[in-house]
């Protein structure tokens, strides 16, 4: 029985733990990749259906109507989407209110230099090339 305990201790080394965790991480990463691919396909199809439904509702003047479904209802609504704030956009807007280009550049540089940063660690998977 003592030999069994020694075997268990030997198999629980940091290297063995690392190997097992890497195997599990890789398995989860592969599973997530497949799920994300399927999710992307589903989102694309849903977006196409959304566009089709909205078009039909607009053509038939049904924008304010609700569609009853088994667990609730669907209604069409108008949504305003804003583009992200990019440095190019900020420079353009600042240029409209500040004539001195050096001041505009100074403000942009100040914003860039003083952004909050956070350092963290992650793992990235790369795949072996299958092309030969």
N, C-alpha and C positions, 0 to 999 in steps of 0.2 A: 504494500500500500504506500509505503514511503516513496518508492520509485515513481508511482503515478503522480504524486504531488510534485515531485521534482520535474517531471515531464510537463505538467501544467504550468509551473513557474517558468520553465524554459520557453514554452510557446507563447507566453505573455510578455515577451520582450518589447521594448519600444519599436524595434524594426518590424516585428510581426504585427503589432498594433497599427503601425503606419501602413503596412501592406494591406491589411484588412480594410482600413478606413479608405484607402485609395481605391480599392476594388468597389466598395460600396458607393463612394463618390462618383466613380465612373459609371456605374450602373444607373444611379439616379440622374446623372447628367444625360445619359443616352435616353432614358425614359422621358425626361423633361423636353429634350430636343424633339422627340416624336410628338409629344403632346402639343408643343408650341407650333409645329408644322401643321398639325390637324386644326388647332385653334385658328391659325392664320387663314386656312382654307375656309373654315366656318365663318370667320369674320368677313371675308371677302364675299362669300355668298350672301350673308345677311345684309351687307351694305348694298349689294346689287338689288336684292329684294326690297330694301328700304327705298331705294331710288325709284324702282318700278311702282311700288305702292303709292308713294308720294305723287308721282306723275299722274297715275290714274285718279287719285283723289283730287288733284288740281284740275285735271281735265273735266271732271264731273262735278266740280264745285262742292267738294266734300271736305274741305280743309278744316271746318269747324265740327265735323261729325266725329263721333267716337265709334270704334269697332269693338263690339263685345267679343271677348274670347273666354275660354273656359275658366281661367283664374283671374279675370279682371277685364281690362279694356286697353285698347291702343288708340292713341290720338296723335294727330300730326301737329307739330309746333315749329315755329321759326326760331332758329338759333343763330346768333352772331358769333363768329369765330375770329379770334384775334391772332395775328401772326406773332411769333416769338420776338422778344426784344433782342435784336442783334446789335453788335457794335456798329455795323454799317448803318442800320436804321437810326441808332442813337446819334451817330455822327451827322446824318442827314437832318434830323430834327434840331439838334443843337446848332447846326449851321444856319438854320432858318431864323434863329433868335439871337445868335452870337455872330457878329460880323468877322471878328478876328479869328482866323483859322488856327493860329497858335493857341489861343485860349480853348478852342474846341478840342484840339489835340491834347492839351494839358488836362482838361476835364476827363476825356476818355481814358487817358493813361492813368489818371488817379483812380478811376473806377476799376480799371483792369488790375492795377497794383494792389488795391485794397479789398479785393474780393475775399470772402471767407473761404478758406480751404480746410479740408479735412483729409487726413491720411488714414487709409484702411488697407487691409490686405485681402486678397481674393485669389482664386485659382482660375487659370484660363486653360482650356483644353485646346490642343492643336491636333490635327489628324495627319496621319502619314499620307503622303502623296501616293495615289494609286496609278498615276500616269507613268509610263516608262517609254 
